[in-house]
């Protein structure tokens, strides 16, 4: 069965600093990988996704993620954090189990002024 | 498009009462998903439909939970009788397809069972 592990339930960065949110996956089939963001009191929205094309994926709001098969990772990065990036971020995997999305536990990102 | 619409946004009820959550997916989307989000268990898929037919309900916690999709533009999730441990945020999402297609989430219904 597929699974996702997000390292760190809470990450805090200063405004303007690099954002790095870690995601490792487990899958017996080629995975499709996603990052979703959830702002307070809202539903999730897609940041970016990897669907077996380019391994470096660019998303909305300046975020990007790189699929590294050898490391089974799909870490999310942004060069310079903005206050508006404060939210919860979810990594997810699909491609097995009937195509369902399997979500990680989430990482809450705080941005300090 | 207005996106996925859920109602009510907040529901407070007493243990033992019936609760019905509603969802209107994005027009043209063939898949509809119901998720539950809690601090302890994170985001869990309860059930999903394809073309109004339930495909996988393995995430439905127990017989107290039921979901229907009578047509392409409406779905309900019912809990009867409700219990305090059902308190959570329930999300509905829809998508064109599975695996690689983006799921679009509604704003959620925050359920509190006293």
Interface residues (C-beta under 8 A of the other chain):
Chain A: X32 X36 X41 X42 X43 X44 X45 X46 X49 X51 X90 X94 X95 X98 X99 X100 X101 X103 X104 X105 X106
Chain B: X4 X42 X43 X45 X48 X55 X56 X91 X93 X98 X99 X100 X102 X103 X104 X105 X106 X107 X108
